[in-house]
């Protein structure tokens, strides 16, 4: 495996991402809404010094849950299926590279593009807060940025798997949007409905929540923000009492698994089914 080929492909994906209208729209929307939430948090405090990174982090959690997975899923869904339709995959693999180098280069480049978009939104928001509210609780804010990046790359990995499974770009995007709806709405309301219908116990409900990368992010973000999970009710209390200080490392490890496993499956399917 040639690292140089991977880096060249990653640079190509970064350049292509800057020309992707949907990606730019998502990045601008996220940055604009982040700044708006920070401004509302600062203004609502009455005194700028009473707001800051902690309050803004709490406001950003739901925004991240909606926009970041959508960015990752759609970008990943178009990564292979879109270029397969255009014929550019054949052109790329006609060069002296192998399939793994192609997939790693594309994945790393798109992951860096997502992280850069999030860093821009978080950075401008942090600048607004620092100018008006100081640097209190900045560690919470930085941890939220890390968790958001993990969620973005996990969503990208799932999008890659979708893209490796289907042939047409429109089909891949449609499946990505459908999966996004499932992941978003199979959150609090979905889990509550499932628990009522199936009469699940607290530990079973928590195990079900761990199967959703969005819920992993949400639980980790709330734990980082409040240092407890009482706001999540009995399930949160059970999780905090059962795992204690090991809960946050567990959640981060599961997010990493959501990054590695779909990408590994996408690589296997891409090699097995071929370019066409």
PyMOL commands that set and color helices and strands:
alter all, ss='L'
color gray80, all
select helices_A, chain A and resi 3-19+21-44+48-50+53-86+88-93+99-133+138-165+169-185+188-198+202-209+213-226+230-232+234-243+246-273
alter helices_A, ss='H'
color red, helices_A
deselect
rebuild
show_as cartoon
